[in-house]
Amino acid sequence: MSDIEIAQGAVMKPILEIGHALGIAEDDLENYGRYKAKVSLKYLDSLPKRANSKLILVTAISPTPAGEGKTTTTVGLGDALRHIGKNAMIALREPSLGPVFGMKGGAAGGGYAQVVPMEDINLHFTGDFNAIALANNLLAALIDNHIHHGNVLDIDVRRISWKRVVDMNDRALREIVQSLGGVGNGFPRSDGFDIVVASEIMAIFCLATSIEDLKERIGNIVIGYSKDKKAICARDLNAQGAMTVILKDAFKPNLVQTLENTPAFIHGGPFANIAHGCNSVIATTSAMKLADYVVTEAGFGADLGAEKFIDIKCRKSGLRPSACVLVATIRALKYHGGADLKTITEENLPALEAGMVNLERHVKNIRDVYNLPVVVSINNFTSDTEAEVALLRKKVEALGVKIVLATHWADGGAGAADLAHAVVELCEEPNKMTFVYQDEASLWEKINSVATKVYGASDVSADAKIRNKLKELQEAGYGSFPICIAKTQYSFSTDAALRGAPTGHILNIREVRLSAGAQFIVIVCGEIMTMPGLPKIPSSERIDYIDGKVVGLF
């Protein structure tokens, strides 16, 4: 059966029952239908912290077109922990409609390791992304309205940095000219759209620790500059109050369940290639008040998602993972070793051995740079041969790291029981997570640290305009902010075609964006776009609604 057919056949418990098992009273749940609900912030704030709650970070090797199954592993591990008798919960990101209708399809796990209701989660869910887009675009409208009605703040229309957003891949909106049609429509200027997941509102939404913190951060957003180069903030337009009102309900975490009825928070969803790639702090910290083990994920590979999880989310929230799971597949490793995508299901020991350099680099980053205990989880496929498994096991164990073959896609939580036991053991090991760089380092030093320590680059390059921008931000008091590097997810380098673990490459900075509300600096590198485009044959072509059912979603 397909993933969506499995999900549609699930026997879900009413969300009130899932909440009751967590100790959440009916009055503290706001139902969105029978199987999903938002949880009261007042209730979550009232909960004491659990002294020994363990946070488990699931990350992966560099993604390939074959897919690695990171979300599937996150769900499977959550189910597996409960299968072995642990009080566990899952905290995931919400899917964006851009990749759902673009290249990826659904993003709620797969096989018998899924969160449900799958169609709802992938299609609008509880409306959080719509609220984020509305808040973002309200600010954009207020900017243009202020200029139209006299521009008391003396906003320089050439230096407006705030863009509108839409939750869809649409390359035609990357660069536009707005306000055409005459005086009544405002002042024409060059502008553009980002996808919702790249919005600073999304980043703020996922990093804020309370409604008050959310409003404060929104007020701090720098939307552009005046003609005398003074920063103009959202609070200068009195925008933060109305924007918070739009977001107040969305800010409550969404409670759903897995196929095996494991409770899951799914909340927020910035991409890791163009943003910081983690679900909301409010959802993760709340889950850690409700369960002894919380399994969460960071987007894409450990060079992107895990690095940002640590250097941004953990730095800002105080969260610290107790263990890390690195997800890989034999077919993906063969692809990194040079195998053609059409042949990756065929036994190919030389390609597997060559592709191991990608996994090895990620292991060393997690263990030696982030200083976290790690276990390698291999998503087992029927095409994996005994010889390939033996070679992989030998190579990973030579690194001094445990490797576990997991079959949760086919067998649900029971198929990841060995992984669950390994993770529980890792959680008992002492660890002292380290950041890649310290707050006091300069912005250039921070970029260089990530590029050389994590990506394997030999240097960082930028033209005079970029260097001056970084200098201006440093002098303006933003030098203590962490950095959020936007680059391709497919390679350690900025060239998506460079598989394996390239070294000696140059990280070229193309653009720098200040996210004053989110409190980080976005460093755009290579050809990465904050508004993706659709592929030649988008996933939308196979999605349909037939006989009262969604088909082809995943």
Secondary structure, 3 states (H helix, E strand, C coil): CCHHHHHHCCCCCCHHHHHHHCCCCHHHEEECCCCCEEECHHHHHHCCCCCCCEEEEEEECCCCCCCCCHHHHHHHHHHHHHHCCCCEEEEECCCCHHHHHCCCCCCCEECCEEEECHHHHHCCCCCHHHHHHHHHHHHHHHHHHHHHCCCCCCEEEEEECCCEEECCCCHHHCCEEECCCCHHHCCCEEECEEEHHHCHHHHHHHHCCCHHHHHHHHHHCEEEEECCCCEEEHHHHCCHHHHHHHHCCCCCCEEEEECCCCEEEECCCCCCCCCCCECCHHHHHHHHHHCCEEEEEECCCHHHHHHHHHHHHHHHHCCCCCEEEEEECHHHHHHHCCCCHHHCCCCCHHHHHHHHHHHHHHHHHHHHHCCCCEEEEEECCCCCCHHHHHHHHHHHHHCCCEEEEECHHHHHHHHHHHHHHHHHHHHCCCCCCCCCCCCCCCHHHHHHHHHHHHCCCCEEECCHHHHHHHHHHHHHHHCCCCEEEECCCCCCCCCCCCCCCCCCCEEEEEEEEEECCCCEEEEEECCCCCCCCCCCCCHHHHCEEECCEEECCC
